Amino acid sequence: MAERQPASRFEFGKNWQRYIDQLDEDRIVQAEQSLKDLLGVETLKGQSFLDIGSGSGLFSLSAVRLGVAQIHSFDYDSASVACTQSLKVRFFSDATNWMIEKG
């Protein structure tokens, strides 16, 4: 019996790379408001945040800006992980409470 090959998948990270190149303050504020509305809060101060499938990293960035105490972002797509890492470097390079992994 022949070994089954994994199905090909769309590489979302390449799209996210183009997106974050055009990311501006207005889009970040919109993402923050979206997160606050979804969770029914005004702040994430003292909370933990798990961003499964972090994609561009925009919602991870928003969580950090909303005061999250600990954040763990991960994605399967290497390019998506790179996007999230680039947002961390761009906006919170010294943040020790933001862990980013491929997984």
N, C-alpha and C positions, 0 to 999 in steps of 0.2 A: 504494500500500500504506500502510495506517495505521501510525503510529508506535506501537510497543509501549510500554505504560506499565509501570513497575516494579511488582512485586507488593507488596502491603502487608505490613508485618511487625509483629510484636508488639513493643511498646515496653517492654522489660524494665526500663529505668531507673525507670519510675514505681513498679514493685514494689520495686526496690532502695531507693528513697527512703523508703518505709514501713518497710522492714527496718532501715535504719541508724538510724531514729528510736528503735528499741527495742534497739539494740546495747548490750551491757553487757560487763563484764570477763570473765564466764564464757564468753560466746560467742567473744570474741577469743582466750582461752586455748584453747578447743576448736579453733579454726581454726589456731592455732599448732601444736598437737599433731598435727592432721591433716596439716599441711605437713611437719612433721618426720618423721612416719611415712611419708608418700608418698616423700620424698626420702631417707630413711634417714640423717638427720643430727640433731644436737642444736642446731646453730647454722648461720647463713648468713654468719658473719663473713668479710669479704673477698670474698664472692661477688657476682656480678651476677645480677639477677632480672628477667625479662621477663614481665609479666603481660598476656597477650593476651586481650582481652575481660574487662577488670577488673571489670565489673559493679558490685557494691557497693563494691569497693575493700578488702574484708575481707582477702583473701589478700595484697594489696600491703602493707596495714598490718601483717599478721603477719610478712611478710618483713622489713620495716623493724625491727620489734621483735626479730626474731631476728638482727639485726646486719648485714644485707646492706649491701654497700659502695655499690652503684649499683642503682637500680631504675627501670624504665621501664614505666609502666602506660598502656594505651590501650584504647579501646573505640569502636565505631561509633556507639553510642547516646549522644546528648548528655546525657541525664539520668543515664546511668551514669557518664559522665565527671564530671559535677557531684557525684555521690555519692562517687566516689573523691577528688575535690578536697576535699570537705567533711571526709572522714576525715583527710586530710593536715592541713588547717587545725586540726581538733579535737585531733589527737594529736601531730603533728610539724610545726607551722607553719614552723619555721625550717629544716627539712630541705632542704639543697641537692642531696642525692643522689637525690631522688625526683622524676622527671619524669612528668607526666601529660598525655596528649594525646588528642584525638579522631582516630580514624583507622580 
